[in-house]
């Protein structure tokens, strides 16, 4: 098909513009003769009289509701899953040992930590599921069904095989059907089969659940419902594969790193203790084994990021809530983290970048006609009840629709895929009969006797205008009039139509580019149409025909390197079929990009699933929603850009916590082991370590509300940089903590200092406990931003108040002991706070120096996607 033809043949019944797509679509349909229809009724044990309510109820029990039934894991199984993991096993082992030793304080605290972590994860899991359930509930459809011999309106979910339903223009087919009565039905099944134009259905044809009736009305018998429909089978095929997200992989790797480090240090600690016991005067006693085992296990519990999954879940869930207010539903929490790293956004044109509302442009007039005469003529060649986009654009072009009341319709010839036109036969105000025709420019030209290829006269001008419109991507609709019962026709002119860009699209694309995204248009329309819109939106005009890029029989798992490079460099793609979307995503991913792809149809689902972040746009089918990570409930691209900004803010909050958690883990583990090896002193008791973990991590949940400065470029997990920076900060935090132990050891041995304020080893334990509690949260203030902690963005009010509240609790615990630690005089509490505040400034300088060196090295290396910092 030439670009001219495809650009000027508008879709829909109003345009009479069927192409070869219509023909192929008709071949795909299963057309039954009278005997075949009768056999269908016999197989379904039904008739054209429909079912009784009793029969329908019985069949509903047998076949289930007419809805997509996704297998969901039981809530109990989900809950138990939070108690079955390496981290959970460590906590459980510590709890069991505490129980066997009847160490009730340790047992209560460790068990509370285990239950807390499971409860938070379970709650967040259900929160995401509930959001989707609420969305699906709001999408319930109705159907006109013949029950007990009467036509009634019922929920589509209650339909069963054998039901008789009627479908009219503007309605969604509620189930798979065989049509057996009616004259005409134009069905848009692009969302399911990929045809760009509506398909004309006749008696004996099949209709698919989820497709949209554009014009006409027919009656059919339901042949399949729910998961057994074409729609349902496809939706199940594209169900989420359950692969781990980058965030989940990062948590696993961080956990593995810290667990291995903790195990290594625990072995050193055990070896040192056993060696000292064996060589000591009292010798080794097995009674000490339980105490050692408990201390080591609790040390491991405090050393691994127990709260990391919960912190990530809370942070992402609050982000998902914020996105839902912006008309975007997150189908899985990990999608937020994936969206933060997207650097290529492939966007549908129709309805996303454009309004999906054809509007009349400046008409081209012939035969001395006026614009009003041209539009009125086109309106009289249109059915008044039509919902076709082109027909609606014609009606909107009328200055006053009441002008049509002067004409009385005598007959109407609807769209025919062969004749490619509609004809309205009316009587005018003077009582004379007039005929108006509208349709494909070539067809209307033939009516008026104009020959394509003519080198002079109206024919040359007319076809020249048609070609010029095609080059600019504007749809054209020819209109003609006959005053002698169709014997001769007068060409009135060309109506020009364009689906205009959304008012906010150009600004939104500019914002996306500022965020480091490459936006590529993906459209089923011809290159000319796509290029025109792309140019208006500032996307560029280097659009490629998708089928030309990939060729025939391409293996999506092995995209040729030349094709992948072409996809990477293109501004967009035209004449895109659903399978091309999948290939585009694969090609970009092979080039190392993180890709977001928009879509709305069943056939888009594989591409949405393959994309790093599939986006189901407003009005998408359930199958597309089930495959997508982000579901938009409002039209346009701005919601995606807002979601990217929100996801990057969430990513910054999570990485801040990761830096803090790794650094503090390293600090706690090493200070315990070093103090024990160097001074033969146990700096923290088991209960101190667990309470410290709770004091550190519970208030940190409020980091989900923290003020951050989102990155201006895509971000992703860089484990090397995360581990290096966290280790550097952890090393200096260790120097801070171990320095306090050294100073305190000197204090204990100095008679002068002891006479001023007495300090012994139990008090030293309390001092170290307070230093780690206070210093840990001050360390969070340091690592939460790349800039100086004295520059904005400052900590959010919830985070700041939570940490202040926690520190007040820690001070009171140290001041009064409360059975957990030896009481500490207020003078020592003041000295500890002066010490950690000085170190906070020192750590801030170290952080700034690190980033200056790291950024300098990165600038001198090969350019790579910017990573979280």
C-alpha positions in Angstrom: 0.0 0.0 0.0 1.4 3.4 -0.9 1.9 6.1 1.6 -0.6 8.2 -0.3 -3.3 5.6 -0.1 -2.8 4.7 3.6 -2.7 8.3 4.6 -5.9 9.3 2.8 -8.1 6.4 3.5 -9.7 7.1 6.8 -10.8 4.3 9.1 -14.3 3.6 10.1 -17.6 3.1 8.5 -18.0 6.8 7.9 -14.9 6.9 5.7 -15.7 3.8 3.6 -12.0 3.2 3.8 -11.4 -0.5 4.1 -8.0 -1.7 2.9 -6.4 -5.0 2.5 -6.4 -5.2 6.3 -10.2 -5.6 6.2 -9.9 -8.4 3.7 -7.4 -10.3 5.8 -9.5 -9.7 8.9 -12.5 -11.2 7.2 -10.5 -14.3 6.3 -9.6 -14.7 9.9 -13.2 -14.8 11.0 -15.0 -18.1 11.2 -18.1 -17.8 9.0 -20.8 -20.4 9.4 -23.7 -21.2 7.1 -27.2 -21.9 8.4 -26.4 -25.5 9.2 -23.3 -24.5 11.1 -25.2 -22.0 13.2 -27.9 -24.7 13.9 -25.2 -27.1 14.9 -23.7 -24.4 17.3 -27.1 -24.0 19.0 -27.3 -27.8 19.3 -23.8 -28.0 20.8 -24.6 -25.3 23.3 -28.0 -26.7 24.1 -29.6 -23.4 23.3 -31.8 -21.7 20.7 -32.6 -18.2 19.4 -35.2 -17.9 22.3 -32.3 -17.8 24.8 -32.0 -19.4 28.2 -34.2 -19.4 31.3 -32.9 -17.9 34.5 -32.7 -21.4 36.0 -30.5 -22.7 33.1 -28.3 -19.6 33.3 -27.8 -20.0 37.0 -26.9 -23.7 36.6 -24.4 -22.9 33.8 -22.9 -20.1 35.8 -22.1 -22.6 38.5 -20.6 -25.0 35.9 -18.5 -22.5 33.9 -17.9 -19.8 36.4 -18.3 -16.0 36.0 -17.5 -14.3 32.7 -14.3 -12.7 34.0 -10.6 -13.2 33.8 -9.8 -15.6 36.6 -6.2 -15.2 37.7 -4.7 -17.8 40.1 -3.8 -16.1 43.3 -1.7 -17.5 46.1 -3.6 -17.8 49.4 -3.0 -15.2 52.0 -1.9 -17.8 54.5 0.7 -19.1 52.1 1.9 -15.5 51.5 2.1 -14.8 55.2 4.1 -18.0 56.0 6.5 -17.1 53.2 7.8 -14.2 55.3 9.0 -16.7 57.9 10.9 -18.8 55.4 14.1 -17.1 54.3 17.8 -17.0 55.4 17.3 -13.8 57.4 14.1 -15.2 59.0 15.9 -18.4 59.8 18.6 -16.5 61.8 16.0 -14.6 63.8 14.0 -17.7 64.5 17.2 -19.6 65.6 18.0 -16.7 68.0 14.5 -16.8 69.4 14.6 -20.6 69.9 17.9 -20.4 71.7 16.6 -17.6 73.9 13.5 -19.7 74.7 15.6 -22.8 75.6 17.8 -20.7 77.9 14.7 -19.0 79.3 16.2 -15.6 78.5 12.8 -13.9 78.3 13.8 -10.3 77.5 15.9 -11.5 74.5 13.1 -13.9 73.4 10.4 -11.2 73.5 12.5 -8.6 71.6 13.8 -11.0 68.9 10.3 -12.5 68.4 8.8 -9.0 68.1 11.4 -8.1 65.4 10.5 -11.3 63.4 6.7 -10.6 63.6 7.2 -6.9 62.8 9.1 -7.7 59.6 6.6 -10.3 58.4 3.6 -8.0 59.2 4.9 -5.0 57.3 5.7 -7.1 54.2 2.4 -8.9 54.3 0.5 -5.6 54.7 2.2 -4.0 51.7 1.7 -7.1 49.5 -2.1 -6.9 50.1 -2.1 -3.2 49.6 -1.0 -3.5 46.0 -3.4 -6.3 45.4 -6.3 -4.3 46.8 -5.5 -1.4 44.5 -5.8 -3.6 41.4 -9.0 -5.3 42.7 -10.6 -1.9 43.1 -9.6 -0.9 39.6 -11.0 -4.0 38.0 -14.2 -3.6 40.0 -14.7 -0.2 38.4 -14.5 -1.7 34.9 -17.6 -4.0 35.2 -19.5 -4.2 31.9 -23.2 -4.6 31.1 -24.9 -6.7 28.4 -28.3 -7.0 26.8 -29.3 -10.6 27.2 -32.4 -12.6 26.3 -33.6 -14.4 29.5 -37.0 -16.1 30.1 -38.1 -14.7 26.7 -37.4 -11.1 27.7 -34.6 -8.7 26.9 -32.9 -7.5 30.1 -29.7 -5.7 31.1 -27.4 -7.9 33.1 -23.8 -7.8 34.3 -21.5 -9.2 31.7 -19.9 -11.3 34.4 -23.2 -13.3 34.6 -23.2 -14.4 31.0 -22.9 -18.1 30.2 -22.4 -20.2 27.0 -25.8 -20.4 25.2 -27.0 -16.9 26.2 -28.4 -14.7 23.4 -27.1 -11.2 23.4 -27.5 -8.2 21.2 -24.7 -5.8 20.4 -25.1 -2.3 19.0 -22.7 0.5 17.9 -20.7 1.9 20.8 -20.9 -1.3 23.0 -18.2 -3.8 23.9 -18.8 -7.4 23.0 -19.2 -9.0 26.4 -18.1 -12.6 25.4 -17.1 -14.6 22.4 -20.1 -14.9 20.0 -21.4 -16.4 16.8 -23.6 -13.8 15.1 -26.9 -15.2 13.7 -29.3 -12.3 13.2 -29.1 -8.7 12.0 -28.0 -6.9 8.8 -24.7 -5.2 9.7 -22.1 -4.8 12.4 -18.8 -2.9 12.2 -16.4 -4.1 14.9 -13.1 -2.6 16.0 -11.1 -5.6 17.2 -7.7 -3.9 16.9 -7.0 -4.4 20.6 -7.2 -8.2 20.1 -6.1 -9.0 16.6 -4.2 -5.9 15.5 -6.3 -4.8 12.5 -6.1 -1.0 12.3 -9.6 -0.7 10.6 -13.0 -1.9 11.8 -14.1 -5.2 10.4 -17.5 -5.8 8.8 -19.4 -8.7 10.4 -22.2 -10.7 8.9 -24.4 -13.6 9.9 -22.2 -16.6 10.7 -19.2 -14.6 11.7 -17.5 -14.8 15.1 -17.1 -11.9 17.5 -14.4 -11.6 20.2 -15.0 -10.6 23.8 -13.5 -7.1 24.4 -13.8 -5.8 20.9 -15.9 -2.7 20.2 -19.0 -2.4 18.0 -18.6 0.8 16.0 -21.8 0.8 13.9 -24.9 -1.3 13.3 -26.6 -3.9 15.4 -26.6 -7.7 15.5 -27.6 -10.6 17.7 -25.4 -13.5 18.7 -25.1 -16.6 20.8 -22.4 -16.8 23.5 -19.9 -19.5 22.7 -17.3 -18.9 25.3 -16.9 -16.8 28.5 -14.2 -15.8 31.0 -10.8 -17.5 30.6 -12.1 -19.6 27.7 -12.5 -16.6 25.4 -9.9 -15.5 22.9 -9.4 -12.5 25.2 -9.1 -14.7 28.3 -6.7 -17.2 26.8 -4.4 -14.4 25.6 -4.5 -12.6 29.0 -3.5 -15.8 30.7 -0.6 -16.3 28.3 0.9 -12.9 29.3 0.5 -13.3 33.0 3.5 -12.0 35.0 6.4 -14.4 34.9 7.4 -13.4 38.4 11.0 -12.6 37.6 12.9 -10.8 40.3 13.2 -7.0 39.9 16.4 -5.2 40.1 15.5 -4.0 43.6 14.9 -7.5 44.8 18.2 -8.7 43.3 20.0 -5.8 45.0 18.5 -6.6 48.4 19.5 -10.2 47.9 23.1 -9.2 47.0 23.4 -6.8 49.9 22.0 -9.4 52.3 24.5 -12.0 51.0 27.4 -9.6 51.3 26.6 -8.7 54.9 25.7 -12.2 55.9 29.0 -13.6 54.6 30.9 -10.7 56.3 29.0 -11.3 59.6 29.7 -15.1 59.4 33.4 -14.5 58.9 33.5 -12.1 61.9 31.4 -14.5 64.0 33.9 -17.3 63.3 36.8 -15.0 64.4 34.8 -14.1 67.5 34.0 -17.7 68.4 37.6 -18.8 67.7 38.9 -16.1 69.9 36.5 -16.9 72.8 37.1 -20.7 72.6 40.9 -20.2 72.4 40.8 -18.0 75.5 38.6 -20.4 77.4 40.8 -23.4 76.5 44.1 -21.7 77.4 42.6 -19.9 80.5 42.8 -21.1 84.0 39.3 -22.4 84.2 39.4 -24.3 80.9 36.5 -24.8 78.5 33.0 -25.5 79.8 30.2 -26.6 77.5 27.8 -24.5 79.5 29.3 -21.5 77.8 28.4 -22.8 74.4 24.8 -21.7 74.6 25.7 -18.1 75.6 28.3 -17.9 72.8 25.8 -19.3 70.2 23.1 -16.9 71.3 25.4 -13.9 71.2 26.7 -14.8 67.8 23.2 -15.4 66.4 21.8 -12.1 67.7 24.9 -10.4 66.3 24.1 -11.8 62.9 20.5 -10.7 63.2 21.6 -7.2 64.0 24.2 -7.2 61.2 22.0 -8.2 58.3 19.5 -5.7 56.8 16.5 -7.2 58.5 14.3 -4.2 57.9 15.5 -3.4 54.4 12.6 -5.3 52.6 10.1 -3.6 55.0 11.6 -0.1 54.4 11.6 -0.6 50.7 8.0 -1.9 50.8 6.8 1.0 52.8 8.7 3.6 50.7 7.3 2.1 47.5 3.8 1.7 48.8 3.6 5.4 49.8 5.0 6.2 46.3 2.3 4.0 44.8 -0.3 5.8 46.8 1.0 9.2 45.5 1.0 7.9 42.0 -2.6 6.7 42.3 -3.6 10.3 43.1 -2.1 11.2 39.8 -4.2 8.6 38.0 -1.6 5.9 37.8 -2.1 2.5 39.4 1.1 0.4 40.2 0.4 -3.3 39.6 3.5 -4.4 41.5 5.6 -2.3 43.8 8.9 -3.2 42.1 7.7 -1.4 39.1 8.4 1.9 40.8 12.1 1.1 41.1 12.2 -0.2 37.5 10.6 3.1 36.2 13.3 5.1 37.9 15.9 3.6 35.5 14.0 4.0 32.3 15.9 5.8 29.6 13.8 5.1 26.6 10.0 5.7 26.5 8.2 4.2 23.5 4.8 5.9 23.4 1.6 5.2 21.4 0.5 8.1 19.2 -3.3 7.8 19.2 -4.9 8.8 22.5 -1.5 9.2 24.3 0.3 11.8 22.3 -2.9 12.9 20.4 -6.5 13.4 21.6 -7.8 10.4 19.6 -10.5 12.9 18.4 -10.4 13.6 14.7 -11.1 17.3 14.0 -11.9 18.9 10.7 -9.1 21.1 9.3 -9.4 23.7 6.5 -11.5 22.1 3.7 -10.5 22.1 0.0 -13.4 23.2 -2.1 -14.4 22.3 -5.7 -17.2 23.2 -8.2 -17.8 26.6 -6.5 -19.1 25.0 -3.3 -18.8 26.6 0.1 -17.3 25.1 3.3 -20.8 25.0 4.9 -22.3 23.2 1.8 -19.4 20.7 1.9 -19.8 19.8 5.6 -23.6 19.7 5.4 -23.3 17.3 2.5 -20.9 15.1 4.4 -23.3 15.1 7.4 -26.3 14.1 5.3 -24.2 11.1 4.1 -23.8 10.0 7.7 -26.1 8.1 10.1 -27.2 10.5 12.9 -26.6 7.8 15.5 -23.1 6.9 14.3 -20.3 6.8 16.9 -17.5 6.6 14.3 -14.7 9.1 15.0 -14.8 10.5 11.5 -18.6 10.8 11.5 -18.5 12.6 14.9 -15.9 15.0 13.5 -18.2 15.8 10.6 -21.1 16.6 13.0 -18.8 18.8 15.2 -17.9 20.7 12.1 -21.5 21.9 11.5 -22.1 25.5 12.6 -25.7 24.5 13.6 -26.8 20.9 13.5 -30.4 22.0 13.2 -29.7 22.7 9.5 -30.1 18.9 9.0 -33.7 19.1 10.1 -34.5 20.8 6.8 -33.8 17.4 5.1 -35.7 14.2 5.4 -33.8 10.9 5.0 -35.3 8.6 2.4 -32.6 5.9 2.4 -29.1 5.3 3.6 -26.4 3.1 2.0 -24.0 2.1 4.8 -20.3 1.6 4.5 -19.3 -1.3 2.2 -15.7 -2.6 2.2 -15.9 -2.9 -1.6 -17.5 0.4 -2.5 -15.6 2.3 0.2 -18.3 5.0 0.6 -21.5 5.9 2.4 -24.5 7.5 0.5 -27.4 9.4 2.1 -30.6 9.9 0.0 -32.7 12.8 1.3 -35.4 15.2 0.2 -34.4 18.8 0.5 -36.5 21.8 1.7 -37.9 22.2 -1.8 -39.1 18.6 -1.8 -36.6 17.4 -4.4 -34.5 14.3 -3.9 -30.8 14.7 -3.4 -28.0 12.2 -2.9 -24.8 12.9 -1.0 -21.8 10.6 -0.9 -18.7 10.7 1.2 -15.7 8.3 1.3 -12.2 7.6 0.1 -11.0 10.4 -2.2 -10.3 8.0 -5.1 -13.8 6.6 -4.9 -15.5 10.0 -4.8 -13.3 11.2 -7.7 -14.5 8.3 -9.8 -18.1 9.2 -9.1 -17.4 12.7 -10.4 -15.7 11.4 -13.4 -12.2 12.4 -12.4 -9.4 10.1 -13.6 -6.3 9.6 -11.4 -3.1 10.4 -13.3 -4.7 13.2 -15.4 -2.3 16.0 -16.3 -4.7 18.9 -16.3 -8.0 20.3 -15.0 -9.8 19.5 -11.8 -8.4 15.9 -11.8 -4.8 17.1 -11.6 -5.7 19.7 -8.9 -7.7 17.2 -6.9 -5.2 14.4 -6.9 -2.4 16.8 -6.3 -4.2 18.0 -3.2 -4.7 14.4 -2.1 -1.0 13.6 -2.5 0.0 16.8 -0.6 -2.3 16.0 2.3 -0.8 12.5 2.4 2.7 13.9 2.6 1.6 16.0 5.6 -0.1 13.1 7.3 -3.6 14.5 7.0 -6.6 12.3 6.4 -8.9 13.2 3.5 -12.5 12.5 2.8 -14.1 13.2 -0.5 -17.7 14.5 -0.7 -20.0 14.7 -3.8 -23.6 15.5 -4.6 -26.1 14.2 -7.1 -29.4 15.9 -8.1 -30.5 13.2 -10.6 -30.8 10.0 -8.6 -27.1 9.3 -8.9 -26.7 9.5 -12.6 -24.2 12.4 -12.4 -22.2 13.6 -9.5 -20.9 17.0 -8.6 -17.6 17.1 -6.6 -18.0 19.4 -3.6 -14.5 19.0 -2.3 -12.2 17.4 0.3 -12.8 17.4 4.0 -9.4 17.2 5.8 -9.1 15.6 9.2 -6.4 15.3 11.7 -6.1 13.8 15.2 -4.5 16.8 16.9 -1.8 16.5 19.5 -2.8 16.7 23.1 -2.4 20.3 24.4 0.1 19.2 27.1 2.0 16.7 24.9 4.7 18.9 23.6 5.5 20.3 27.1 5.4 16.8 28.6 7.9 15.5 26.0 10.2 18.4 26.7 10.1 17.5 30.4 10.8 13.9 29.6 13.9 14.9 27.6 15.0 17.0 30.5 14.8 13.9 32.6 17.2 12.1 30.3 14.6 10.1 28.4 14.6 9.4 24.7 10.9 9.4 23.6 10.0 7.3 20.5 6.6 7.4 18.8 5.0 4.1 18.0 2.0 4.2 15.7 0.1 1.9 13.4 -0.5 4.9 11.1 1.5 5.6 8.0 4.9 7.3 8.3 3.5 10.5 6.8 0.9 10.9 9.6 3.4 9.9 12.3 6.0 12.3 11.0 3.6 15.2 10.9 2.6 14.7 14.6 6.1 13.9 15.6 7.4 17.1 14.1 4.7 19.2 15.9 5.7 17.6 19.2 9.4 18.1 18.8 10.2 14.4 18.6 12.0 14.6 15.2 10.9 13.2 11.9 13.2 10.1 11.5 10.5 7.6 11.6 10.9 4.0 10.3 8.5 1.5 8.9 8.7 -1.2 11.6 8.3 -4.1 9.2 11.2 -2.7 7.0 13.5 -2.6 10.1 13.0 -6.2 11.2 12.0 -7.9 7.9 10.1 -11.2 7.8 10.5 -14.1 10.2 12.9 -12.3 12.5 13.8 -14.1 15.7 13.0 -11.7 18.6 15.6 -13.4 20.7 18.3 -12.7 18.1 17.7 -9.2 16.7 20.3 -8.4 14.0 22.8 -5.8 15.3 22.0 -3.5 12.3 18.3 -3.6 13.1 18.9 -2.9 16.8 21.1 0.1 16.0 18.4 1.4 13.6 15.8 1.1 16.3 18.1 2.9 18.8 18.7 5.9 16.4 15.1 6.2 15.2 12.7 8.9 16.5 9.7 6.6 16.1 8.0 3.9 14.1 5.1 3.8 11.7 2.9 1.0 10.4 3.6 -0.9 13.7 1.9 -4.2 14.3 1.7 -5.6 17.8 4.5 -8.1 17.2 6.7 -5.2 16.1 6.3 -3.6 19.5 7.8 -6.7 21.1 10.7 -6.6 18.7 11.3 -2.9 19.3 11.6 -3.5 23.1 13.9 -6.5 22.6 16.2 -4.5 20.2 16.5 -1.6 22.7 17.2 -3.9 25.6 19.9 -5.6 23.6 21.5 -2.2 23.2 21.6 -1.8 27.0 18.5 0.4 27.5 15.9 0.2 30.2 12.6 0.5 28.2 9.1 1.7 29.0 6.5 0.7 26.4 2.9 1.9 26.3 0.0 -0.2 25.0 -3.7 -0.8 25.3 -4.6 -4.1 23.5 -4.4 -7.8 24.1 -1.8 -8.1 21.3 0.3 -5.3 23.1 0.6 -7.5 26.2 3.7 -9.4 25.2 5.6 -6.1 24.6 4.3 -4.7 27.9 5.4 -7.8 29.7 8.9 -7.8 28.0 9.4 -4.1 28.7 11.2 -3.2 31.9 8.2 -1.1 32.7 5.1 -1.8 30.6 2.5 1.0 30.8 -1.2 0.2 30.1 -2.7 3.5 28.9 -6.2 4.8 29.7 -8.9 2.5 28.2 -6.5 -0.5 27.9 -7.9 -4.1 27.9 -7.7 -6.3 31.0 -5.0 -8.4 29.3 -2.8 -5.4 28.7 -3.4 -4.3 32.3 -2.4 -7.7 33.6 0.9 -7.6 31.7 1.7 -4.0 32.5 3.6 -2.7 35.5 1.9 0.7 35.5 -1.8 1.3 34.6 -2.9 4.8 33.6 -6.5 5.8 34.4 -6.2 9.2 32.7 -5.2 9.9 29.1 -2.0 11.4 28.0 1.7 11.1 28.7 2.1 13.5 31.6 1.1 10.9 34.1 4.1 8.8 33.0 6.5 11.7 33.5 5.1 12.4 36.9 5.5 8.7 37.7 9.2 8.8 36.6 9.8 11.8 38.9 8.1 10.1 41.8 10.0 6.8 41.2 13.3 8.6 41.2 12.5 10.3 44.4 11.6 6.9 45.9 14.9 5.5 44.6 16.8 8.2 46.3 15.1 7.5 49.6 15.8 3.7 49.3 19.5 4.2 48.4 19.9 6.6 51.4 18.7 3.9 53.7 20.9 1.3 52.0 24.0 3.5 52.5 23.1 4.0 56.1 22.2 0.3 56.8 25.4 -1.1 55.2 27.6 1.5 56.9 26.1 0.9 60.4 26.2 -2.9 59.9 29.9 -2.8 59.2 30.4 -0.4 62.2 28.5 -2.6 64.7 30.1 -5.9 63.6 33.7 -4.6 63.6 33.5 -2.7 66.8 32.2 -5.7 68.7 34.9 -8.0 67.2 37.7 -5.5 67.6 36.8 -4.6 71.2 36.6 -8.2 72.1 40.0 -9.1 70.4 42.0 -6.1 71.4 40.6 -5.4 74.9 39.0 -8.8 75.8 35.9 -6.7 76.4 32.3 -7.4 75.2 31.2 -3.9 74.2 27.5 -4.7 73.8 25.2 -7.3 75.3 22.9 -9.4 73.2 19.8 -7.4 74.3 21.6 -4.2 73.5 22.3 -5.3 70.0 18.6 -6.2 69.3 17.3 -3.0 71.0 19.8 -1.0 68.9 18.5 -2.7 65.7 14.9 -1.8 66.7 15.8 1.8 67.6 17.8 2.2 64.4 15.3 0.7 61.9 11.7 1.4 63.2 11.9 5.3 62.9 13.7 4.9 59.6 10.4 3.8 58.1 9.6 7.5 57.9 12.4 7.9 55.3 9.5 7.1 52.9 8.4 10.7 53.5 11.8 12.3 53.2 12.6 15.4 51.1 14.9 14.4 48.3 16.2 15.9 45.1 15.3 13.4 42.3 18.0 12.7 39.7 17.7 14.5 36.4 18.9 11.4 34.6 17.8 7.7 34.7 19.1 5.9 37.8 19.9 2.2 38.5 21.6 0.0 41.1 25.4 0.2 40.9 26.4 -2.3 43.6 30.1 -1.5 43.3 29.5 2.2 44.1 27.0 1.4 46.8 29.3 -1.0 48.6 32.4 1.2 48.2 30.7 4.3 49.5 28.9 2.5 52.3 32.1 0.8 53.3 34.0 4.1 53.4 31.3 5.6 55.6 31.2 2.4 57.7 34.9 2.4 58.2 35.0 6.0 59.6 31.9 5.2 61.7 33.9 2.3 63.1 36.8 4.7 63.9 34.3 6.9 65.7 32.8 4.0 67.8 36.1 2.3 68.4 37.7 5.6 69.3 35.1 6.0 72.0 36.0 2.6 73.4 39.7 3.5 73.4 39.0 6.9 75.1 36.8 5.2 77.7 39.5 2.5 78.4 42.0 5.3 79.0 39.5 7.0 81.2 38.9 3.9 83.3 42.6 3.5 83.9 43.2 7.2 84.7 42.8 7.8 88.5 42.4 11.6 87.9 39.5 11.2 85.5 37.9 8.6 87.7 38.0 11.0 90.6 36.1 13.5 88.5 33.5 11.1 87.2 33.6 7.4 87.8 33.4 5.1 84.7 33.5 1.3 84.6 33.0 -1.3 81.9 29.2 -1.7 82.3 28.9 2.1 81.9 31.1 1.9 78.9 28.7 -0.5 77.3 25.9 2.0 77.9 28.0 4.8 76.4 28.7 2.7 73.3 25.0 1.8 73.0 24.1 5.5 73.1 26.9 6.4 70.6 25.7 3.9 68.1 22.0 4.9 68.5 22.8 8.6 68.1 25.7 8.3 65.7 23.7 6.0 63.4 20.9 8.4 62.9 23.2 11.3 62.5 25.0 9.2 59.9 21.7 8.9 58.0 21.5 12.7 57.9 24.9 12.7 56.3 24.4 10.0 53.6 20.8 11.1 52.6 22.2 13.7 50.3 25.3 14.2 48.0 25.6 17.8 49.2 26.5 19.1 52.6 24.0 18.2 55.2 23.6 21.9 56.0 22.2 22.5 52.5 18.7 21.7 51.3 16.8 19.5 50.8 16.6 19.2 54.6 15.1 16.1 56.3 11.3 15.9 56.2 9.3 16.7 59.3 8.1 13.1 59.8 11.7 11.8 59.5 13.2 14.4 61.7 10.6 14.1 64.4 10.8 10.3 64.4 14.6 10.4 64.9 14.3 13.1 67.6 11.7 10.9 69.3 13.9 7.9 69.1 16.9 9.7 70.5 14.8 10.9 73.5 13.8 7.2 74.1 17.5 6.2 73.8 18.6 8.9 76.3 15.9 7.9 78.8 16.9 4.2 78.4 20.5 5.1 79.2 19.7 7.6 82.0 17.4 5.2 83.9 18.6 1.8 82.7 15.1 0.3 82.4 16.5 -3.2 82.9 18.2 -3.2 79.6 21.4 -1.3 80.2 23.3 0.0 83.3 22.1 3.6 84.1 24.5 6.3 82.8 25.0 9.7 84.5 23.8 12.6 82.5 27.3 14.1 82.3 28.4 11.1 80.2 25.3 11.4 78.1 26.2 15.0 77.3 29.8 14.0 76.5 28.6 11.3 74.1 26.4 13.7 72.3 29.1 16.3 71.9 31.4 13.5 70.5 28.8 12.3 67.9 27.9 15.8 66.8 31.6 16.6 66.1 31.9 13.4 64.2 28.8 14.2 62.2 30.6 17.2 60.7 33.8 15.1 60.1 31.8 12.4 58.3 30.1 15.1 56.1 33.5 16.3 55.0 34.6 12.8 54.2 31.4 12.2 52.2 32.0 15.4 50.1 35.6 14.4 49.5 34.5 10.9 48.4 32.0 12.2 45.9 34.4 14.7 44.5 36.9 12.0 43.8 34.3 9.5 42.5 32.7 12.1 40.2 36.1 13.1 38.8 36.9 9.4 38.0 33.5 8.9 36.5 33.9 12.0 34.3 37.2 10.6 32.9 35.7 7.1 32.2 33.5 6.1 29.3 30.0 7.7 29.6 27.5 5.3 31.2 23.9 5.7 32.5 24.0 7.8 35.6 23.6 5.7 38.8 22.0 6.5 42.1 24.1 8.5 44.5 
